[in-house]
Amino acid sequence: MSTSGQHTLASPPRRSWRHRRLHPDDSRGLRLTLAAGAAFLVLVPFTLLAFLVLGSWSPLRRLDTAVTDALAVYAAEHSSWVRLMSLWTDVFAPMPLRFGALLLVIWLARRKARQLAVWVATTMLVGGLLGPLLKLLVGRSRPELPDPVAQAPGLAFPSGHALNAVLAAGVLLVVFLPYARRHRPTARPLVWAAALLLAVVTGFSRVALGVHWTSDVLAGWLLGTAVVAATAAACTVWRAGPPTRPDPPG
């Protein structure tokens, strides 16, 4: 038998790209594909929304104006509602969420979960840098109401509060959902509820106070979701490392 024939018989069959990416037994490829695909699918509507804002698309502008005007009328007649929304938006503002993420990173590092700690820090940092950069690129002004109930500096698109709230919600799910699944199965709905409440109410509070358009908040939610998916994909590649050679039989 020729040397080439021996080499052919000894070499394991090469798996196709589709098999490596989508097969359930290849957890690295499957997780990477799902995370990268999710990031791409979320970035598509975000990009479309940004172009509609830049082009001042009339239906979107009318929708933003109608929602903002309706909520402004309600806020002007209900001072307790304004206080509640103001309290929520201050407690879950970007800086308090980043401080909470920093404490979480320290806690994870002390528990020897350094890779997860790096992912949390990377996710919050990437989102925190992308938000202001996109605000400058789009350059959208905030709503100008005749009788505003709140004020906010800077540009509008995307909403920094909505973006950072989704980042924090994603961190909450990634860090605590596996623990709840293993040790406290009954707590899983509570983790999901906390994450959804954090993201949804924080974004809504910005529109309710008249400091953001509805499309600003939607863009923040989309961008935050894309960042979480993208950093999760990058972390999957980093954690997996190079494949190891199988031990010989016997």
PAKETI-741376 format. One line per field, with one value per residue (C-alpha): x, y, z; residue in one letter; residue number from 1; chain. Coordinates in pm, whole numbers, plus 50000, padded with zeros to 5 digits. Each point is the difference from the previous one (the first is absolute). Layout:
# PAKETI-741376
xx: [X,...]
yy: [Y,...]
zz: [Z,...]
timi: [A,...]
drense: [NUM,...]
seke: [A,...]
This chain:
# PAKETI-741376
xx: [50000,50139,50089,49729,49746,50102,49971,49655,49879,50142,49863,49659,49728,49974,49669,49829,49976,49625,50056,50261,49781,49656,50041,49871,50307,50234,49907,50268,49895,49630,50021,50227,49766,49689,50161,50150,49674,49802,50232,49966,49622,49963,50241,49798,49686,50219,50179,49670,49857,50306,49963,49630,50087,50273,49759,49720,49755,49654,49812,50268,50008,49622,50002,50274,49818,49663,50137,50206,49710,49759,50240,50082,49631,49969,50317,49881,49685,50159,50290,50031,50054,50281,50165,49982,50148,50269,50098,50019,50203,50246,50048,50055,50197,50315,50245,49827,49972,50370,50087,49788,50177,50336,49898,49884,50334,50187,49772,50048,50376,50012,49802,50258,49752,50248,49885,49642,50124,50189,49686,49790,50259,50038,49626,49943,50307,49916,49641,50110,50230,49765,49709,50167,50176,49672,49836,50264,49965,49621,49978,49631,49857,49786,49629,49923,49678,49821,49973,50270,49988,50365,50322,50291,50320,50154,49863,49716,50072,50046,49881,50291,49766,49829,50332,50164,49686,50003,50372,49934,49702,50215,50269,49739,49873,50341,50143,49707,49774,50238,50031,49622,49963,50235,49920,49672,49777,49708,50203,50040,49674,50111,50331,49821,49742,50272,50191,49691,49877,50339,50022,49638,49916,50331,49951,49636,50083,50205,49705,49759,50214,50018,50379,50012,49802,49856,50238,50296,49904,49933,50343,50159,49830,50112,50358,50028,49874,50247,50291,49912,49976,50324,50206,49855,50118,50347,50014,49899,50298,50239,49888,50001,50363,50167,49862,50200,50122,49817,50193,50108,49797,50113]
yy: [50000,50344,50265,50226,49722,49950,50372,50002,49712,50148,50350,50067,50113,50374,50141,50261,50363,49960,49695,50181,50309,49851,49651,49976,49801,50281,50245,50250,50030,49998,50269,50214,49972,50081,50298,50144,49945,50168,50301,50033,49963,50266,50242,49992,50166,50239,50113,50035,50205,50226,50069,50077,50249,50159,50028,50147,49735,50153,49698,49949,50369,50010,49693,50144,50332,49842,49779,50282,50247,49752,49912,50368,50079,49714,50104,50361,49881,49740,50126,49672,49821,50240,49943,49624,50007,50246,49780,49691,50171,50137,49671,49804,50264,49893,50098,49808,49697,50021,50026,49692,49819,50094,49847,49689,49975,50018,49736,49766,50046,49915,49683,49901,50061,50226,49928,50087,50313,50105,49943,50219,50279,49973,50006,50312,50172,49929,50114,50305,50107,49923,50201,50346,49933,49922,50302,50219,49826,50028,50342,49985,50264,49915,50089,50365,50023,50324,49896,49735,49799,49893,50104,49800,50119,49873,49834,49751,49701,49737,50027,49942,49898,49737,49872,49960,49851,49723,49943,49964,49772,49780,49983,49910,49712,49863,50012,49895,49789,49698,50015,50011,49710,49781,50101,50195,49895,50190,50323,49989,50190,50264,50050,50035,50237,50218,50022,50086,50252,50170,50033,50084,50243,50186,50057,50095,50250,50204,50041,50056,50291,50152,49986,49736,49899,49650,49905,50109,49746,49727,50062,49975,49666,49865,50119,49862,49660,49994,50090,49723,49744,50116,49998,49661,49868,50145,49852,49660,50001,50116,49751,49702,50026,49768,49648,49727,49682,49685,49741,49693,49682,49775]
zz: [50000,49911,50251,49864,50044,50364,50057,49845,50215,50319,49953,50156,49759,49965,50115,49790,50107,50055,50222,50211,50038,50057,50144,50361,50107,49896,50274,49909,49636,50079,50267,49785,49701,50203,50175,49681,49813,50274,49997,49623,50001,50270,49832,49676,50146,50202,49684,49816,50286,50002,49627,50045,50274,49790,49707,50218,49880,50041,50147,50264,50084,50036,50225,50221,50028,50078,50280,50152,49994,50157,50281,50055,50055,50248,50186,50027,50177,50233,50209,50192,49669,49916,50339,49958,49649,50109,50293,49780,49727,50258,50184,49679,49813,49812,50274,50284,49770,49916,50367,50069,49714,50152,50333,49815,49817,50332,50152,49702,50006,50371,49924,49733,49716,49822,49645,50089,50177,49686,49791,50232,49990,49621,49939,50210,49854,49634,50045,50196,49716,49712,50142,50005,49669,49823,50161,49835,49664,49987,50169,50088,50233,50301,50014,50063,50199,50092,50368,50064,50323,49976,49832,49858,49833,49679,49690,49973,49772,50139,50359,50235,50283,49783,49866,50340,50151,49736,50061,50372,49935,49777,50265,50259,49788,49901,50352,50216,49779,49993,50379,50037,49755,50205,50357,50006,49708,50147,49982,49621,49932,50250,49818,49667,50151,50155,49672,49795,50256,50007,49622,49919,50279,49976,49629,50041,50276,49754,49765,50289,50121,49652,49967,49724,49695,49986,49718,50216,50264,49745,49851,50345,50061,49662,50036,50353,49888,49711,50230,50247,49718,49835,50319,50089,49663,50054,50350,49859,49764,50269,50263,49766,49895,49749,49971,50172,49831,50108,50199,49803,50054,50283]
timi: [M,S,T,S,G,Q,H,T,L,A,S,P,P,R,R,S,W,R,H,R,R,L,H,P,D,D,S,R,G,L,R,L,T,L,A,A,G,A,A,F,L,V,L,V,P,F,T,L,L,A,F,L,V,L,G,S,W,S,P,L,R,R,L,D,T,A,V,T,D,A,L,A,V,Y,A,A,E,H,S,S,W,V,R,L,M,S,L,W,T,D,V,F,A,P,M,P,L,R,F,G,A,L,L,L,V,I,W,L,A,R,R,K,A,R,Q,L,A,V,W,V,A,T,T,M,L,V,G,G,L,L,G,P,L,L,K,L,L,V,G,R,S,R,P,E,L,P,D,P,V,A,Q,A,P,G,L,A,F,P,S,G,H,A,L,N,A,V,L,A,A,G,V,L,L,V,V,F,L,P,Y,A,R,R,H,R,P,T,A,R,P,L,V,W,A,A,A,L,L,L,A,V,V,T,G,F,S,R,V,A,L,G,V,H,W,T,S,D,V,L,A,G,W,L,L,G,T,A,V,V,A,A,T,A,A,A,C,T,V,W,R,A,G,P,P,T,R,P,D,P,P,G]
drense: [1,2,3,4,5,6,7,8,9,10,11,12,13,14,15,16,17,18,19,20,21,22,23,24,25,26,27,28,29,30,31,32,33,34,35,36,37,38,39,40,41,42,43,44,45,46,47,48,49,50,51,52,53,54,55,56,57,58,59,60,61,62,63,64,65,66,67,68,69,70,71,72,73,74,75,76,77,78,79,80,81,82,83,84,85,86,87,88,89,90,91,92,93,94,95,96,97,98,99,100,101,102,103,104,105,106,107,108,109,110,111,112,113,114,115,116,117,118,119,120,121,122,123,124,125,126,127,128,129,130,131,132,133,134,135,136,137,138,139,140,141,142,143,144,145,146,147,148,149,150,151,152,153,154,155,156,157,158,159,160,161,162,163,164,165,166,167,168,169,170,171,172,173,174,175,176,177,178,179,180,181,182,183,184,185,186,187,188,189,190,191,192,193,194,195,196,197,198,199,200,201,202,203,204,205,206,207,208,209,210,211,212,213,214,215,216,217,218,219,220,221,222,223,224,225,226,227,228,229,230,231,232,233,234,235,236,237,238,239,240,241,242,243,244,245,246,247,248,249,250]
seke: [A,A,A,A,A,A,A,A,A,A,A,A,A,A,A,A,A,A,A,A,A,A,A,A,A,A,A,A,A,A,A,A,A,A,A,A,A,A,A,A,A,A,A,A,A,A,A,A,A,A,A,A,A,A,A,A,A,A,A,A,A,A,A,A,A,A,A,A,A,A,A,A,A,A,A,A,A,A,A,A,A,A,A,A,A,A,A,A,A,A,A,A,A,A,A,A,A,A,A,A,A,A,A,A,A,A,A,A,A,A,A,A,A,A,A,A,A,A,A,A,A,A,A,A,A,A,A,A,A,A,A,A,A,A,A,A,A,A,A,A,A,A,A,A,A,A,A,A,A,A,A,A,A,A,A,A,A,A,A,A,A,A,A,A,A,A,A,A,A,A,A,A,A,A,A,A,A,A,A,A,A,A,A,A,A,A,A,A,A,A,A,A,A,A,A,A,A,A,A,A,A,A,A,A,A,A,A,A,A,A,A,A,A,A,A,A,A,A,A,A,A,A,A,A,A,A,A,A,A,A,A,A,A,A,A,A,A,A,A,A,A,A,A,A,A,A,A,A,A,A]
